[in-house]
Amino acid sequence: MENKDINSIEDTFLAKWLEGKLSDSELKQRVGEEAYLSYLKLRKGIEVSEKLNASTDATFRKIQSRIEHKRTSKVRKLKTKMSLIGVAATILICFGLFTVLKDSHTIVETGFGETKTVTLIDGSEVVLNSKSKLTYDKNSWDEERLINLEGEAYFKVAKGKTFTVETDNGFVTVLGTQFNVISMNNLFDVVCYEGKVGVKTSDSQHVLMPSLSIRKIDTKPTQTLSTQLSSPTWISGESTYKSLPVRFVIKALENQYNIKIDAESIDDSVLFTGSFPNNDLKVALQTVFDPLDIKFDEKENRNIKLRY
């Protein structure tokens, strides 16, 4: 009975604190250091709740199992009928995804002008281009086989293996193939070089065979293109583009050379077809902008100003 009264009192304090009617110091003084730290996690969970994606059933069951395993006698259960506390408790469980399972996530990132090669659990190989990020959960790989990509990467999938590449702009499902993916700044570009690739965007689905590609820019309809290349040229030190708005090429230059390009004075929707080297800034700028009759002035602090 005494524990029930204590929990009821703490629930009241928590509700007032979440509503801003009780300060941090007042809450800490009334519930103690340990409970106060737990409540801080609750509040943090509420602040980021809109950014959290709903867990899949399998992942949620895993979270519940691990939470039960880690629970000790020092953890107090909040039992209340108030809806605010119920929502906060649910958010705390979801927020625990990042603490309970954080050690199982593999994250690989590249800097300006840097590439990295990653070997996945199944033996597949991924080459990351500059300023890109790859994330996957090694513990749930057998169940989900999901990779998150930001930026550009070239995938060499081991024979007979399959997984899904998730990006902000679409999904790519693969089976024993080689393909390249770009997902950045409302550009989604997938090229199949070997095997077969399934691609899903916000408005269409495709199955790509070798030498075929799809491209989606902003909210425009998805385009189907072709290529004569056997692999992306950037893995050999040269970036190649076909009929791509120059604003995306400018972003690629910035990522490669750690520069800032001011394009306010030009039409950055004009299409560019060609290549630029990844190891010579001056030649790269000339190769991209001279054919478009765009002049560039090199300023201090690696700033480039474009003009006609």
C-alpha positions as CSV (number, residue, x, y, z in Angstrom):
1,M,0.0,0.0,0.0
2,E,2.9,2.3,0.8
3,N,4.5,1.7,-2.6
4,K,1.2,2.4,-4.3
5,D,0.9,5.8,-2.6
6,I,4.5,6.7,-3.5
7,N,3.9,5.9,-7.1
8,S,0.7,7.9,-7.2
9,I,2.6,10.9,-5.7
10,E,5.4,10.6,-8.2
11,D,2.9,10.4,-11.1
12,T,1.4,13.7,-9.9
13,F,4.8,15.3,-9.8
14,L,5.7,14.0,-13.2
15,A,2.5,15.3,-14.8
16,K,3.0,18.8,-13.3
17,W,6.6,18.8,-14.5
18,L,5.7,17.8,-18.0
19,E,3.1,20.5,-18.1
20,G,5.6,23.1,-16.9
21,K,4.0,23.6,-13.5
22,L,7.0,22.2,-11.7
23,S,10.7,23.1,-12.2
24,D,13.6,20.7,-12.7
25,S,15.0,21.5,-9.4
26,E,11.7,21.0,-7.6
27,L,11.1,17.7,-9.2
28,K,14.6,16.5,-8.4
29,Q,14.1,17.5,-4.7
30,R,10.8,15.7,-4.4
31,V,11.5,12.4,-6.2
32,G,15.2,11.9,-5.8
33,E,18.2,11.7,-8.1
34,E,17.5,8.3,-9.6
35,A,13.9,9.0,-10.5
36,Y,14.7,12.5,-11.8
37,L,17.3,11.1,-14.3
38,S,14.6,8.6,-15.5
39,Y,12.1,11.5,-16.0
40,L,14.7,13.4,-18.0
41,K,14.7,10.5,-20.5
42,L,10.9,10.7,-20.7
43,R,11.0,14.4,-21.5
44,K,13.7,13.9,-24.2
45,G,11.5,11.2,-25.7
46,I,8.6,13.6,-26.0
47,E,10.8,16.2,-27.7
48,V,12.0,13.8,-30.4
49,S,8.8,11.7,-30.7
50,E,7.8,13.3,-34.0
51,K,11.1,12.2,-35.5
52,L,10.8,8.6,-34.4
53,N,9.6,6.1,-37.0
54,A,7.2,3.4,-35.8
55,S,9.0,0.2,-35.1
56,T,8.3,-2.9,-37.0
57,D,6.6,-5.8,-35.1
58,A,9.8,-7.8,-35.1
59,T,12.0,-5.0,-33.9
60,F,9.4,-4.0,-31.2
61,R,9.3,-7.5,-29.9
62,K,13.1,-7.5,-29.7
63,I,13.0,-4.2,-27.8
64,Q,10.4,-5.5,-25.3
65,S,12.5,-8.6,-24.7
66,R,15.7,-6.7,-24.1
67,I,14.0,-4.2,-21.8
68,E,12.5,-7.1,-19.7
69,H,16.0,-8.7,-19.5
70,K,17.6,-5.4,-18.4
71,R,14.9,-4.4,-15.9
72,T,16.2,-4.5,-12.3
73,S,14.6,-3.8,-8.9
74,K,15.7,-0.2,-9.1
75,V,13.4,0.6,-12.0
76,R,10.0,1.8,-10.9
77,K,6.9,1.2,-13.0
78,L,4.6,4.2,-13.5
79,K,1.0,3.2,-13.0
80,T,-1.5,5.9,-13.8
81,K,-4.7,6.5,-15.7
82,M,-3.7,9.9,-16.8
83,S,-3.3,10.0,-20.6
84,L,-0.2,12.3,-20.5
85,I,1.7,9.7,-18.4
86,G,0.6,6.9,-20.7
87,V,1.9,8.7,-23.8
88,A,5.2,9.6,-22.0
89,A,5.7,6.0,-21.0
90,T,5.2,4.7,-24.5
91,I,7.6,7.3,-25.8
92,L,10.2,6.1,-23.3
93,I,10.0,2.6,-24.6
94,C,10.4,3.8,-28.2
95,F,13.3,6.1,-27.2
96,G,14.9,3.0,-25.6
97,L,15.5,1.8,-29.2
98,F,18.5,4.0,-29.4
99,T,20.0,3.0,-26.1
100,V,19.2,-0.7,-25.8
101,L,20.1,-1.5,-29.4
102,K,22.6,1.2,-30.2
103,D,25.6,-1.1,-30.1
104,S,24.2,-3.3,-32.8
105,H,24.2,-0.6,-35.5
106,T,27.0,-0.3,-37.9
107,I,27.5,3.3,-39.2
108,V,30.0,4.1,-42.0
109,E,30.5,7.7,-43.1
110,T,32.9,9.4,-45.6
111,G,34.3,13.0,-45.6
112,F,35.0,15.5,-48.3
113,G,36.7,13.8,-51.3
114,E,36.8,10.4,-49.4
115,T,35.6,7.0,-50.5
116,K,35.3,3.9,-48.3
117,T,34.8,0.2,-49.1
118,V,32.5,-1.8,-46.7
119,T,32.0,-5.5,-46.6
120,L,28.6,-6.5,-45.3
121,I,27.8,-9.6,-43.2
122,D,26.8,-11.6,-46.2
123,G,30.0,-10.8,-48.1
124,S,28.5,-8.1,-50.3
125,E,30.6,-5.1,-51.0
126,V,29.6,-1.4,-50.8
127,V,31.8,1.5,-52.0
128,L,30.7,4.8,-50.5
129,N,31.3,8.1,-52.4
130,S,32.3,11.3,-50.7
131,K,30.0,12.8,-47.9
132,S,27.8,9.7,-47.7
133,K,26.5,7.6,-44.9
134,L,25.5,3.9,-44.6
135,T,23.8,2.4,-41.6
136,Y,22.6,-1.2,-40.9
137,D,21.7,-3.3,-37.8
138,K,24.0,-6.4,-37.7
139,N,21.9,-8.1,-35.0
140,S,18.7,-8.0,-37.0
141,W,20.3,-8.6,-40.4
142,D,18.9,-12.1,-40.9
143,E,15.4,-10.8,-40.2
144,E,15.3,-7.4,-41.9
145,R,18.3,-7.2,-44.3
146,L,17.8,-3.4,-44.4
147,I,20.5,-0.8,-45.2
148,N,19.9,3.0,-44.9
149,L,21.8,5.2,-47.4
150,E,22.4,8.9,-47.5
151,G,24.5,10.1,-50.4
152,E,26.0,7.8,-53.1
153,A,27.2,4.2,-53.1
154,Y,28.1,1.4,-55.5
155,F,26.9,-2.0,-54.4
156,K,28.4,-5.4,-55.4
157,V,25.9,-7.9,-54.0
158,A,27.2,-11.4,-53.3
159,K,25.6,-14.1,-55.5
160,G,22.3,-15.4,-54.1
161,K,22.1,-12.7,-51.4
162,T,19.4,-10.1,-51.1
163,F,18.6,-7.0,-49.1
164,T,16.8,-3.6,-49.4
165,V,18.5,-0.2,-49.6
166,E,16.3,2.5,-47.9
167,T,16.8,6.2,-48.8
168,D,14.7,9.3,-48.2
169,N,13.8,9.2,-51.9
170,G,12.9,5.6,-52.5
171,F,13.8,1.9,-52.0
172,V,16.0,-0.5,-53.9
173,T,15.6,-4.3,-53.5
174,V,18.4,-6.4,-54.9
175,L,19.4,-10.0,-55.7
176,G,23.0,-10.9,-56.7
177,T,23.7,-7.7,-58.7
178,Q,25.8,-4.6,-59.1
179,F,24.2,-1.2,-59.0
180,N,24.8,2.5,-58.1
181,V,22.4,4.6,-55.9
182,I,22.4,8.4,-55.5
183,S,20.0,9.9,-52.9
184,M,20.5,13.5,-52.0
185,N,18.8,16.9,-52.3
186,N,15.6,15.5,-53.9
187,L,17.6,13.5,-56.4
188,F,17.1,9.7,-56.6
189,D,19.2,7.9,-59.3
190,V,19.6,4.2,-59.6
191,V,21.7,2.4,-62.2
192,C,21.8,-1.4,-62.7
193,Y,25.1,-2.8,-64.1
194,E,24.6,-6.5,-63.5
195,G,21.7,-8.7,-62.4
196,K,18.3,-7.3,-61.6
197,V,17.2,-4.4,-59.3
198,G,13.7,-3.6,-58.0
199,V,13.2,0.1,-57.4
200,K,10.2,1.9,-55.7
201,T,9.7,5.6,-55.7
202,S,6.8,7.7,-54.4
203,D,5.0,7.4,-57.7
204,S,6.2,4.3,-59.4
205,Q,7.8,0.9,-59.3
206,H,10.5,-0.5,-61.7
207,V,12.5,-3.6,-62.4
208,L,15.9,-2.6,-63.8
209,M,18.0,-4.9,-66.0
210,P,21.7,-4.3,-66.9
211,S,22.4,-0.9,-68.5
212,L,19.1,0.6,-67.4
213,S,18.5,3.3,-64.8
214,I,15.8,5.4,-63.3
215,R,16.0,9.0,-62.1
216,K,13.5,11.0,-60.0
217,I,14.1,14.8,-59.3
218,D,11.9,16.7,-56.9
219,T,8.2,15.9,-57.6
220,K,8.7,15.3,-61.4
221,P,7.7,11.9,-62.9
222,T,10.3,9.2,-62.7
223,Q,12.5,8.9,-65.9
224,T,13.9,5.7,-67.4
225,L,17.4,6.1,-68.9
226,S,20.2,3.9,-70.2
227,T,23.9,3.7,-69.9
228,Q,26.8,2.2,-71.8
229,L,29.1,2.1,-68.7
230,S,29.9,-1.2,-67.0
231,S,30.4,0.5,-63.6
232,P,30.3,4.0,-62.1
233,T,33.3,6.1,-63.1
234,W,33.7,7.8,-59.7
235,I,35.2,4.6,-58.2
236,S,38.1,5.2,-60.6
237,G,38.5,8.9,-59.8
238,E,36.2,10.6,-62.3
239,S,32.6,11.7,-61.8
240,T,30.3,11.3,-64.8
241,Y,26.8,12.7,-65.4
242,K,24.2,12.5,-68.2
243,S,21.6,15.3,-68.7
244,L,21.6,16.2,-65.0
245,P,20.6,19.7,-63.7
246,V,23.9,21.4,-62.9
247,R,22.8,22.2,-59.3
248,F,23.4,18.5,-58.5
249,V,26.8,18.6,-60.2
250,I,27.6,21.6,-58.1
251,K,26.8,19.7,-55.0
252,A,29.0,16.8,-56.1
253,L,31.9,19.3,-56.6
254,E,31.3,20.7,-53.1
255,N,31.3,17.2,-51.6
256,Q,34.4,16.2,-53.5
257,Y,36.6,19.2,-52.9
258,N,35.3,20.7,-49.7
259,I,34.4,24.0,-51.3
260,K,31.3,26.4,-51.3
261,I,29.9,27.4,-54.7
262,D,27.7,30.5,-55.0
263,A,25.3,29.8,-57.9
264,E,22.7,32.6,-57.3
265,S,23.7,34.5,-60.4
266,I,23.2,31.5,-62.8
267,D,20.4,29.2,-64.0
268,D,21.3,26.1,-62.0
269,S,18.5,24.0,-63.8
270,V,20.5,23.9,-67.0
271,L,21.5,20.3,-67.9
272,F,25.0,19.0,-67.8
273,T,26.5,16.0,-69.6
274,G,30.1,15.2,-69.0
275,S,32.7,14.3,-66.4
276,F,35.1,16.0,-64.0
277,P,38.2,14.6,-62.3
278,N,38.2,14.0,-58.6
279,N,41.7,15.1,-57.9
280,D,42.2,18.4,-59.6
281,L,39.8,21.3,-58.6
282,K,40.8,23.8,-61.3
283,V,40.4,21.2,-64.1
284,A,37.1,20.1,-62.5
285,L,35.7,23.6,-62.5
286,Q,36.8,24.2,-66.1
287,T,35.4,20.9,-67.3
288,V,31.9,21.6,-65.8
289,F,31.4,25.3,-66.3
290,D,33.3,26.1,-69.6
291,P,30.9,24.1,-71.8
292,L,27.9,25.9,-70.1
293,D,29.5,29.4,-70.7
294,I,29.6,29.9,-66.9
295,K,32.5,31.9,-65.5
296,F,33.8,31.2,-62.0
297,D,35.9,33.3,-59.6
298,E,37.9,31.7,-56.9
299,K,37.5,33.7,-53.6
300,E,39.1,33.2,-50.2
301,N,38.3,30.3,-47.9
302,R,37.6,28.0,-50.8
303,N,34.5,30.0,-52.0
304,I,33.6,29.9,-55.7
305,K,31.4,32.6,-57.3
306,L,29.6,31.7,-60.5
307,R,28.5,34.2,-63.1
308,Y,27.7,34.6,-66.9
